[in-house]
Amino acid sequence: MTNNDVFKKLLQLTGLSLKQELTIEIFELGGINATSSKIKGWRTSLDNPRSSRMPDFVLSGFINGLFVYRDLKQKEGVRVFNF
């Protein structure tokens, strides 16, 4: 499984696949500058010529951003990512 596959599954799991602006914000919380076009390439399977390989540090930053976002929302009394 590639980083692109993991990223796509995380977007689906969290519901972020439909929330582009929030996804960009989460990347920023993880210290990653992401654009809509970069995200589109990263969420595409590597067998597609329009894909972009997602580096390890980008996936790590996204996951870190998810934790930061969750913690910020919990301080506000909002529960997110309730599985």
N, C-alpha and C positions, 0 to 999 in steps of 0.2 A: 504494500500500500504506500503510495507516495504522499508527500506533504499536501499536494493538491487534493487528493482523495480525502485526507483527514480534514482539511479545511472545509471542503464541500459538505462533509457529514456534520461538522460542527455547526455550520450555518443552518443546515436543516434541523438539527437537534434543538438549537436555541431559538429558532424562528427568525434568525437574522437574514435569511436568504431573501426576505421581502423588505428589509429595512436597511437600505444602502447607506443613508446618512449615519445611522447608529453604528453600523459596521465600521465606517471610517472613524467615528469617534472612539470606538473601542481600540482600533489600531493605534490611534494617537495616545490613548491611556497607556498602551504598551510600549510607547516610544517609537512607533513605526509611522512613517509618512506614507499613506496609501491613497490612491485615487480610484475613482470608479473603474477606469480602464484597467488598472493593475489588478483590482479585485476580480474583475471579469475574467482576466487571464488566469489568475490563480485558482479560480473555482472551476476551471475547465480541465477535463482529463487530459493528460499529457499525450494521448494518442490523437488529439485534435490539433491541427496545425495552428490554430488561434490561441492555444494555451501558452502560459508562461510558467516556467518551473518556479515553485515557491521555495525560497531558501529556508534553511532551518531557523535562522534568526528571525525571520518574518513570522513563521508559524509560532515560534516561542513568544514573540512580542504580542501576537494576537491572543494567545492563551493567557499571558500575563494581564493583558488588557481586560479580558473577560473577568478575571479575578478582581481587578481593581474596580471595574464597573459594578460587579455584584456587591462588593464591600461598600462602595459609595451609596448604592441604592438601599442596602440594609441599614445604613446609618440614618437614612431618610424614612425608614420604616416600610420600605417597599421590598417585597420579595420578588426576585426574578429567577428564572431558570429553575422552576419547580418541577422536578421530574419524579 
